[in-house]
């Protein structure tokens, strides 16, 4: 038997946060993820509390540190249980991978050489393990290594040390999630729901209202186009000159959102539900230009560039509003 083993994996279409990258890199390798993707990557949520970061993200029903997805079975094990069952956490990871489970574990990135945070202050973060080489004592992993989502190898001993270093309360969860594809299920494209989600996003409707039987609404969290752009304008006006406070990740998400919409519109065109792209490809280009201008500002700040960023945000807002309005006017099933 070969000492190296890898579960199927593909580079994900969304990489702004690890829970999206991990979910989609597994799903894309196991079949058609697009019908489900269409119903889960349209609406956005943002924190409007000015004392908090925006934390812009895709709205996800029942998100509990990992996407709720019918294609994946997820089991959570606390770190104490893992070490009780298998004192060697590297061996635990290898055994889990060998029987078909991806491992999504929280480690301290400051203790792993592959990370930009190596040797710095404690930096707990989840890592996705999808394979191993027992002879070379390496784990194959996906995470944000040196600034972008990528595939890397991590030594067994580095993984052991980094896993043990994470204490309760150090991250949203501690321990590991075992993820297994559930290929028996099939999620069919739901045009009515997709149309309703586009309308929710355009008109700022509270998508979460449909799930109040499960959880209360958070008054700090708002949904929809105007809530998103209002909050991002506020973030630029207040914190653009404070790199340690400014939430650049929200602008990565804004770009990823336009990429997601291009993917969804393209899929609906391929399926014969739409006849044109409504200019969403141009929105993706504009969102990328906005993000890159913000990065440029971080290197060479200037009042002129700051004003340009605010103009770009407002132009993108109105262009997106126009594209969505045209899309819904021609939607194949009138959205509720």
C-alpha positions in Angstrom: 0.0 0.0 0.0 1.3 3.5 -0.9 2.2 5.7 2.0 0.5 8.6 0.3 -3.3 9.0 0.2 -5.5 11.9 -0.9 -9.3 12.4 -0.9 -10.8 14.1 -3.9 -10.4 17.9 -3.8 -10.7 20.9 -6.1 -9.8 24.5 -5.8 -13.0 26.3 -4.6 -14.7 29.2 -6.5 -15.1 31.2 -3.2 -12.1 31.8 -1.0 -12.9 34.8 1.2 -13.5 32.7 4.3 -12.3 29.2 5.2 -15.8 27.8 5.8 -16.7 28.6 2.2 -13.4 27.4 0.7 -13.5 24.1 2.6 -17.1 23.4 1.9 -16.9 24.1 -1.8 -13.5 22.4 -2.4 -15.0 19.2 -1.2 -18.4 19.6 -2.9 -16.8 20.5 -6.3 -14.8 17.3 -6.2 -17.9 15.1 -5.6 -20.4 16.1 -8.3 -22.7 18.9 -9.3 -22.7 21.5 -6.6 -24.3 24.3 -8.6 -28.0 23.7 -7.9 -27.2 24.1 -4.1 -24.7 26.9 -4.8 -27.5 28.9 -6.5 -29.6 28.9 -3.4 -26.8 29.7 -0.9 -24.6 32.3 -2.5 -26.9 35.2 -3.4 -28.0 36.9 -0.1 -25.4 38.8 2.0 -25.3 39.6 5.7 -23.4 42.4 7.3 -22.9 43.7 10.9 -24.2 47.3 11.1 -23.0 47.9 14.6 -20.4 50.7 14.2 -18.4 49.4 17.2 -17.9 46.1 15.4 -16.2 45.1 12.1 -18.6 44.7 9.2 -17.9 40.9 8.9 -19.6 40.9 5.5 -20.4 37.3 4.5 -22.8 35.2 2.5 -26.0 34.5 4.4 -26.1 30.8 5.4 -29.0 29.0 7.1 -27.9 27.3 10.3 -24.2 28.1 9.9 -22.3 26.5 12.8 -18.7 27.0 12.0 -19.2 25.0 8.8 -21.8 25.3 6.1 -25.1 23.4 6.6 -25.1 21.4 3.3 -27.2 18.3 2.3 -24.2 16.9 0.4 -21.9 16.7 3.4 -22.2 15.0 6.8 -20.4 16.8 9.5 -19.6 15.5 13.0 -17.9 17.6 15.6 -15.5 16.2 18.2 -14.1 18.4 21.0 -10.3 18.3 21.4 -10.6 16.5 24.8 -12.6 13.7 23.2 -10.1 13.4 20.3 -7.1 13.0 22.6 -9.0 10.6 24.8 -9.8 8.4 21.8 -6.4 8.8 20.1 -3.6 10.5 22.1 -1.7 11.1 18.9 -3.8 13.7 17.0 -1.7 13.2 13.8 -2.6 9.5 13.9 -6.3 10.4 14.5 -6.1 12.6 11.3 -4.5 9.8 9.3 -7.1 7.2 10.4 -10.0 9.6 9.7 -8.7 10.3 6.2 -8.1 6.6 5.4 -11.8 5.8 6.0 -13.0 8.7 3.9 -13.4 11.7 6.3 -11.9 15.1 5.6 -10.6 16.7 8.8 -11.4 20.3 9.6 -9.4 21.1 12.7 -8.5 24.3 14.6 -4.7 24.8 15.0 -2.4 27.6 16.0 -1.0 28.9 12.7 1.9 30.6 14.6 3.4 27.1 15.1 3.3 26.0 11.5 6.1 27.2 9.1 3.7 27.3 6.1 1.8 30.2 7.5 2.6 33.9 7.3 1.8 34.0 11.1 4.6 31.5 11.9 6.6 32.6 14.9 4.2 35.5 15.7 1.4 35.8 18.3 -1.1 32.9 18.7 -3.3 32.7 15.6 -6.0 29.9 15.9 -7.7 29.0 12.6 -9.4 26.0 11.1 -7.4 24.0 8.5 -8.8 21.4 6.0 -6.9 18.1 5.8 -7.6 16.0 2.7 -4.7 13.6 2.6 -1.5 12.3 4.1 1.9 10.7 3.4 2.7 8.4 6.4 6.3 7.6 5.2 7.2 11.3 5.0 5.0 12.2 7.9 3.1 14.9 6.0 -0.5 16.0 5.9 -2.0 17.6 2.8 -4.0 20.7 3.7 -5.9 23.7 2.4 -5.9 27.1 4.1 -4.8 30.7 3.8 -1.1 30.2 3.5 0.8 33.5 3.1 -2.2 35.5 2.2 -4.3 33.4 -0.1 -6.1 30.0 -0.1 -3.7 27.3 -1.3 -2.7 23.7 -0.9 0.3 22.9 1.4 1.9 20.1 3.4 2.3 20.1 7.2 4.5 17.9 9.2 3.0 15.5 11.7 4.9 17.1 14.6 3.9 20.6 13.6 0.3 19.6 13.4 0.5 17.9 16.9 2.0 21.0 18.5 -0.4 23.4 16.7 -3.5 21.4 17.6 -2.5 21.1 21.3 -1.8 24.8 21.5 -5.5 25.9 20.9 -7.3 26.3 24.2 -11.1 26.5 24.8 -12.3 30.0 23.8 -9.4 30.5 21.5 -11.6 30.3 18.4 -15.3 29.8 17.6 -14.8 26.1 18.2 -12.0 23.8 19.3 -11.3 20.3 18.2 -12.2 19.0 14.8 -15.0 18.3 12.4 -15.1 15.1 10.4 -16.7 15.7 7.0 -17.9 12.9 4.7 -19.6 13.4 1.3 -23.1 12.2 1.2 -23.5 11.3 -2.5 -26.8 9.5 -2.2 -28.7 12.8 -1.9 -29.5 15.1 -4.8 -30.5 18.7 -4.6 -32.5 20.0 -7.6 -32.3 23.5 -8.8 -35.2 25.5 -7.2 -35.8 28.5 -9.5 -38.6 29.9 -7.3 -36.2 30.1 -4.3 -33.3 31.5 -6.3 -35.6 34.2 -7.6 -36.8 35.0 -4.1 -33.2 35.3 -2.9 -32.3 37.7 -5.7 -35.3 39.8 -4.6 -34.4 39.5 -1.0 -30.9 40.8 -1.8 -32.1 43.7 -4.0 -34.8 44.9 -1.8 -33.1 44.3 1.6 -35.7 41.7 2.7 -34.9 39.7 5.9 -34.3 36.2 4.5 -33.9 35.0 8.1 -37.5 35.7 8.8 -38.3 32.3 7.3 -36.3 30.6 10.0 -37.5 32.3 13.2 -38.9 29.0 14.5 -35.2 28.0 14.9 -33.5 31.1 16.1 -34.0 34.8 17.0 -32.9 37.6 14.8 -29.8 39.5 15.7 -30.6 43.3 15.5 -26.9 44.0 14.5 -27.1 41.9 11.4 -28.8 43.2 8.3 -29.3 41.7 4.8 -29.4 43.1 1.3 -27.7 45.4 -1.1 -28.2 48.8 0.6 -27.3 47.5 4.0 -24.1 46.1 2.6 -23.0 49.2 0.7 -24.0 51.6 3.5 -21.9 49.7 5.9 -18.9 49.5 3.6 -19.0 53.2 2.8 -19.0 53.8 6.6 -16.0 51.4 7.0 -14.1 53.4 4.4 -15.0 56.8 5.9 -14.1 55.7 9.4 -11.2 53.2 9.2 -9.5 53.3 5.8 -6.5 55.0 7.4 -6.3 52.5 10.3 -5.0 49.2 8.7 -5.1 47.4 12.0 -8.9 48.1 12.3 -10.0 48.4 8.6 -11.8 45.1 7.6 -10.3 44.4 4.2 -11.8 40.9 4.2 -15.3 42.4 3.7 -14.1 43.8 0.3 -12.7 40.4 -0.6 -16.2 39.0 0.1 -17.8 41.8 -2.0 -15.7 40.7 -4.9 -16.4 37.0 -4.2 -20.1 37.8 -4.2 -19.9 39.2 -7.7 -17.9 36.1 -8.8 -20.6 33.9 -7.3 -23.4 35.8 -9.1 -21.5 35.4 -12.4 -21.3 31.6 -11.7 -25.0 31.4 -10.9 -26.1 33.5 -13.9 -23.8 31.4 -16.2 -25.3 28.2 -14.9 -28.8 29.4 -15.4 -27.9 30.4 -19.0 -26.5 27.0 -19.7 -29.7 25.4 -18.4 -31.8 27.6 -20.7 -33.5 29.6 -17.9 -31.8 32.9 -18.8 -30.9 34.4 -22.2 -28.2 37.0 -21.2 -25.8 37.8 -18.4 -27.3 41.2 -17.4 -23.9 42.8 -17.1 -22.8 40.7 -14.0 -19.4 40.0 -15.5 -18.8 43.8 -15.6 -19.8 44.0 -11.9 -17.2 41.3 -11.0 -14.5 43.4 -12.8 -15.6 46.5 -11.0 -15.5 44.8 -7.6 -12.0 43.5 -8.3 -10.9 47.0 -9.3 -12.4 48.4 -6.1 -10.5 45.9 -3.9 -7.3 46.5 -5.8 -7.7 50.3 -5.4 -8.1 49.8 -1.6 -4.9 47.7 -1.6 -3.1 50.4 -3.5 -4.3 53.0 -1.0 -2.8 50.9 1.8 0.6 51.3 0.1 0.2 55.0 -0.9 -2.6 56.8 0.9 -3.9 60.0 -0.7 -7.2 62.0 -0.4 -7.7 61.7 -4.1 -7.6 57.9 -4.0 -9.8 57.8 -0.9 -12.5 59.8 -2.8 -12.1 57.5 -5.8 -12.8 54.5 -3.6 -16.0 56.0 -2.3 -17.1 56.9 -5.9 -16.3 53.3 -7.0 -18.4 51.9 -4.2 -21.4 54.1 -5.1 -21.0 53.3 -8.8 -20.9 49.6 -8.1 -24.0 49.8 -5.9 -26.0 51.5 -8.6 -24.7 49.2 -11.4 -25.6 46.2 -9.3 -29.1 47.6 -8.5 -29.7 48.1 -12.3 -28.5 44.6 -13.2 -30.6 43.0 -10.5 -33.7 45.0 -11.5 -33.3 43.9 -15.1 -32.8 40.3 -14.1 -35.9 40.1 -11.9 -38.0 41.8 -14.6 -37.2 38.9 -16.9 -37.1 36.1 -14.3 -38.5 32.8 -15.6 -40.8 32.5 -12.6 -42.0 35.6 -10.9 -40.1 35.7 -7.5 -42.3 35.9 -4.4 
